[in-house]
């Protein structure tokens, strides 16, 4: 099975592990991720301003590229996924926006045809947890893992359609599939502070601390996330337990993790 | 050729402000068939009607066109005027030059031009009108009330009081509905049972009222005055006529772990049960999902202890057919499921409950015998947080909850808060609200007492998250007035869940061909002027099935619905609508298309003998319309491939004449 793959900027520098292990695990699970050529930044944030078109064009190009190859698109960074998916939804549901976007396109029109999977959805809906179990050579038995969703992965639900944003289970199900214990804690879908860190680091610390303390209190050994910004904020705010990318943990279970000792 | 009179109404300035009424009257005078034309300030007034009557006599008019407001407003008025002047009432046509013209146009030339066109169309139609006579049908003098809550109970009592027979069909084993589950009622704080149970007893003892409990309506046929209804009496495995309600079986049944839905599953009951002490009828019912005897034939304890010999494990569902003249829908409401509201941790913590559950927790007959105790550990809660508007007034794109205001929550939350502070003054009570809405007699005074006398903390702002934290709950919320984010501890969180129509309402509406809104509330015939009637003739609405309502409003509406029913049942014959479909048998080829599209089941087929030109006879299958059932919607006239179907009063050639007049 081949999919178009959009890693996004952060995965090329700060979040190399998220990208690296996502590809390796996919190979083990029988999926090839073909990186889109000449991609640009997703735009970073999906602005809800309806007349804002320019920052969304790079997402459209990504989606169009996948369509040209007749492949579904896979993303892994929560923020990128959110922007690309929201852009696609806007094209499907807002004719005016779609019209404006297409005036920028040199070739054929794009009308929201591309199917988008977040890496977690790819595992749940295409690969299946049974396949993950089958391929797990190093089950993480006994490890207590807290899934941290953040906000962008699941919201807005009317667009993302991934899981119940108030009581999700998609990461916990994967944690269980690789033999570990999923720690469910109340703050797992709260905000880390996001880009507020740039302006008000204290507020971001407060938000992040609430998450990490809640996970720690629930007995977690490690927190996993799919979002580079969440990981950055949790670590920056002094989280006492390790925060790793979900793909890294999956790589460990599938036996493809390199010992980097960073 | 008709002799038509045209009457242009000013409607004060409503029409005359944007339409040159004199010019309209002048222009229409030149139309074919028009022999008289006039304008007047208020055509619907007595003087206006007299003007019409005089003109009919003086000019020997055979048809009338009134250019005025919508026919929904005054068509009936002018038909009566015509009848009084000796004309057939169906020779009157209304040109709607108010709602469809003067109110939507701003300048006089446009308005006038359009009014003239509309008038021309009406004249063209009247030229082809023929006198119509409505048929008559008899009335079955018995009413059916679907739902045995306070709405259904009040409607049934009022109808019976007028001397008519009433049947109540209630799907639960007892009547009483939601009100039977409540503790106290706002704003006077009478105990719900104390005011409800006497009414339940009245129902049981009333000779005119029959109760079909544990029963459902499964089929409705017929039409106003003549409904044929099938009622399914579900097997309760107890002979109602023998059971004395002694309760011996409910004490001895060994199956103790049956969730008690009357207490919202906060405790358990036996597999044979009487929902509550004052149930009507006071008859036991076996829950077949839990009864060992019914499941695997091993038990039979209830049968052994029943002195009356009322237990019957072989009982089957029974179907009863009855005839009714009128049907009242009183199917009520339910709180919505909290499954989509995990931010409030309803499914994560036992100490997050809904208001109806709180009601049972404070009810002396409830699972805690009226002591307010936490469901998780049975301890007394010292801090209670009430959250209003949970699932009410939601954004449509949110995909959870309802867009409407559930109306009763502000008042019952104030009641809960006040009663808690009254009974347990040591308990700290906080209410989070978006707005407090208390329009009703003595309602705002009640709410203010909760705040001012009982010291309930009202905080304007919504709760974003409830976090279970050990034995406690942490409530994360915003205080909009202080502009602060709050995190407060609570021992118990009570959610004022939105209410929605009962799930049985939608299939019932289909059976009754009664319309519903997007929220599955039954639609009234007119939101202001006909609030208790469904648009479907003979179907009436009582209580929360029509929209969120508190008890005083429900009882008022129940009485109003009853009076409408009484008005209908008091008649011996009903005059039908003559504007019904009619099949031209010579053109009908018996294809059944019209039967399939008819939403009212008014069309049947019969084999009819036709005399052929050569004097032989031929039997052909042709459509036949029951004029009493037909509502004149016109679906069949459009669907008929051979053009055999036509609607009286709205015949195809009349409609085409109107279109031609407009397009000329």
Boltz contact constraints between the chains, C-beta under 6 A:
constraints:
  - contact:
      token1: [A, 158]
      token2: [B, 397]
      max_distance: 6.0
  - contact:
      token1: [A, 158]
      token2: [B, 399]
      max_distance: 6.0
  - contact:
      token1: [A, 166]
      token2: [B, 342]
      max_distance: 6.0
  - contact:
      token1: [A, 166]
      token2: [B, 343]
      max_distance: 6.0
  - contact:
      token1: [A, 167]
      token2: [B, 342]
      max_distance: 6.0
  - contact:
      token1: [A, 186]
      token2: [B, 467]
      max_distance: 6.0
